[in-house]
Amino acid sequence: MEDSTNKYQQAFDKFDLTMSDDQVKAAVTTLIENNREKYNTQEVKERLLGTVELTTLTVTDSNESVMRFTENVNRWANEHPELPPLATICVYPNFAGIVRDNLEADGVRVACVSGGFPSSQTFLEVKTVETALALRDGADEIDMVLSVGTFFSEDYETCADEIEEMKAVCGEEHPLKVILETGELKTAYNIKKASILAMYAGADFIKTSTGKVAVAATPEAAYVMCTAIKEYEQQTGNKVGFKAAGGIKTVDEAVNFYTIVAEILGEDYIKEGLFRIGTSRLANLLASAIVGEDIKPFS
């Protein structure tokens, strides 16, 4: 255990973990105040729509409701071919086939939460089998949750091994997003550390939240995660995506997240499809802002 612990500590030592929560908050406030207005444009709102992972993850989901959800996306794509397609439809694994069989909108992918979502509290064998079944049924992308309790126990080897196993199931063709559950990690120090661990273990994206705990995506968490992504790319040459999810309720909030990502990682990063927003409600608000009237095409 000592050798493996040293291995992860050596990875952490390559990064700046010294920024305090107060420093992060101040940096985010300054970044948004100084830069937000140049991104508060129609073009950016349209680009934001293309980052959306339209999500339904409720206890009342059914084959019928998920089919209707998918048909709404098809209808919107047919009515607005001039706009970028949504990034994905994100559902529970048992609905991957329903989405795949009914999805007609070009460019929209199928994403599934997997691996004992949202707590990640189950056997690794269950996580990998659930993921394999989701991929078999048509999932293009997988969102898993970091084992947060294990992370707090400083068992970094187990956390990393789980991510590596899940990535092995996904293969190179299916992106793996690792949800850090930043509201439970709480501090900039923990969020930065978890980001580093997930990226070194093979995450294609790191994601803020499940949306199932009290504190979800925050600008501060986004700032820390994007800073970690930038440092990781500088050290390894590998680009990792960023997904903000949970509690993003307004277009203004979405523009704030866009501003953080654009300023730290660049707009080319966003144009390459490496920035995503997971939401169940923001898509309607963005659509309304884009067309200039109150509409709810995804409800």
N, C-alpha and C positions, 0 to 999 in steps of 0.2 A: 504493500500500500504506500510505503514511503516514496518509492520511485515514481509511481503514478501521481502522487500528490505533488511531488517536486515538478513533474512535467507540467501540470496545470498552473502551478505557481509561477513557473518560468514564463508561461504564456501571459499570465496576468501582469508580470513585471515589465512586459514590453509596452504596456499602456499606462496612460496617466489616469490614476484612480483617485487623485487628490481633490478634485473639485467638490466643494460642499454643496448641499442642497440650496443654501442661500445664494451662493455664487451662480448656480444653474438658473435659479429663478430670475436673478438680476440680468443674466446674459440673455435669457429668453425674452424678457420684457424689452430690453434694448434692441434686440434683433428684430422683433415684430414692429416696434414703434418706428424704427428707422427704415424698414424695407417693405412693409405690408402693402402699402398703397400701389406700388408698381406691379403687384401681382393681383390686385383687386380689379380684374378686367374680364370682359366677356370671353376672351380667348382662354384664360386660365380656368374659368368656370366650365367651359366645354372640355378642357383637358382633364379637369377634376372628375367630370362624369365618366371619362374613360378609365379612371383609377378605381371606380367603385366595384367592390365585390358585394353584390346585392344578396343579403343574407336573411334566411329564415331558420331560426334555431329555437323553436318553441315546443312545448309539450303537446300542443294541439296540432302540430304539423301532421298531414296525412298525404296519401298519394294524390288525392283530389286537390288539396290546397297547394301542394308543390307543383302540380301540373298547371294550375291557374297562374301561379307565380311565374312559371316559365313562359307561359303564353303571353303574359304581360310584357315580358322582355322581347319576345318575338314581335309583338304588335308595335312596340316602341321603335324597334329597329326598322320595321317596314315603313313606318310613318316618317322617320327621320334618318334617312340614309346618309344625309350630309354631316351628321354628328358622329363622334367616335363611339364605338360600341362599349358597353359596360365591360369591365375586365372579366368578371366571373359571376356565376350564381353559386352561392355557398350554402350547403345543406348538410344534414346528418348523413352518414354513410349509406344508410338503408334507402335513401332517396336518390342516390347517384344515377341509377338506371332510369328513374322517372324523368329526371332532367335531361339526361343524354338522349332518351327516346323522343323527347318533345322539343328539344332546343333546335331552333332553326336560324337564329340570329348569327350571322357571320362574325367571327372574332371573339365570341364570348366562350369562355372556358367553364368547366365544371370543377368546383372546389368542394372538398369535404373536410369537415373536422373529424379527427380520428384519434385513436390512442387513449380512450377513456376520457374524452372531453366531457365536462370542462375541468375536472379535478386532476386528471392523469393518475388517479389512484386505482390502478389495476395491474395485473401481471403483464410483463413485457410481451409474453406470448399472445395475450389477448390483443394488445396494441398492434402487433405486427399482423396478426390474422385479420383484424378489423380493417387495417389499411389495405392489405392485399385484396380483400373482398370489395372494398370501395373502388379500387383501381380496376378490378375485373369488371365491375358494373358500369364503368365509364368515367370515373373521376380523373381529371387531368392534374389536379394539384391537391396536396394534403396539408392541413393545418393541425399540428399537434401541440400539446401543452408541456412545457418544461416541468419536470417533477420538482416543484418548488420546495416541498418539505425536505427532499433529499438534498437540494441545493443548500438550504439553511443548515443541514447537518454537515456541510462541507464535504459531502461524498461526491466530489466532482467527477470522479471516474464513472460512477453509475449514471449520473446525469448525461455525460458525454456518450457513454456506451448506448444508452437508449436512443439518443438522437442518431447515432451512427447506424444502429440497427434499422430504425425507421427509414433513414435515407437509403439504406441498402435495398429495402423493399420498394421504395419509390424509383430507384434507378436514376440515371442522368436525365431521362426524358420527362420526369414528373417532379416539379419543384416541391420542396418541403419547406413549410413555414413553421417556425418554432415560436409559440406564444410564451412570452416571459411572465405574463400576469404581473405587470409592473405595479399595479395597485397594492399587491401583496408584498412585493419586494421593497416598496416604499422609498428607499434612499437612492440617490444618484450612484453611490458606491456599489450597491447591490445590483442595480440595473446595468451599470457598465460591466460589471463582472459577469453577470448572466449573459449579456450580449456577446462578450468575448468567448465564453464557453460554448455557446450555441454555434457561433460562426466557426470556431475551430473544429467542432464536432461534425460540421457538414451542412448546416442550415443554408438554404438558398435565400430565405427571407427571415428576418426577425420581426416579430409582431408584438404589439403592446399588450393586448388584453383579450380575454374571452368574451367580455361584456356581461359576465355572470357574477361579478363581485362589485362591491360598492364603488370603488374607484377604478375607472377604466383608463382610456387614453387621455394623457395630459400633454400639453406642449413641453413641459419639463422632461417627461420621459422620452418624448420624440427627440428632443435636443441631445440628450445623453446617448440614445441609441444611434442617432445619425452621426454623432461624433465618433462613436466606437466603430461604425461602419467605415467612416473615412480613414481612421487610423489603421483599421484592418486591411483595407485596400492598399494603403501606402506600404504596409509591411509585407503583404503576400501577393499583391497584384490581382486578388480576387474581389469581384463586386458582389455584395450581398444586398438583396432588396429590403425595403422597409414597409411594414404595414401598420397603419394606425387603425385601431378597431375598438368599439365600445364607447358609447356616450357622445359621439359626435353628432350633434343635433341641428346645427345651423350651417348655412353657407359661409358665414363669417368665420366660424370655427374651422371649417375645411380650408379656407384661404389661409388662416394662420398656420395650419399644418403644412400646407403647400409652401408657404414662405420659409419655414424652418428647413424643410428638405431642400428647396431650391438654393437657399443661401449656404447651406453646409455642403451639400452634395452636388449641386448644380442642376439646371433645368434639363440638360441632356440626360441625366440620370432618370428624371421623370419621364422624358420622351421615350426612353428605352423600355418603359414598362416596369421599372423597379420600385415605383411608389404605388401603394395600394391603400384604399380606405375600405374597411369592412363596416357595413351599415345596413340597417333595415328601413331607415326613414329619410336619410339625407338625399337619396336619389330623387325623390319627388321634389324636394326643395331646389335641388340643382336644376332639374328639368324646368321647374317653374321660373327660376331666375333666367334661364337660357331663352325660353320662348316668350317671356314677358307677361305671363298670366298664371294664375293659380290653378295648377293641374296636379293630378295624382295618378300618373300612368302606371305606377308599380304597386298600387294598393289593390 
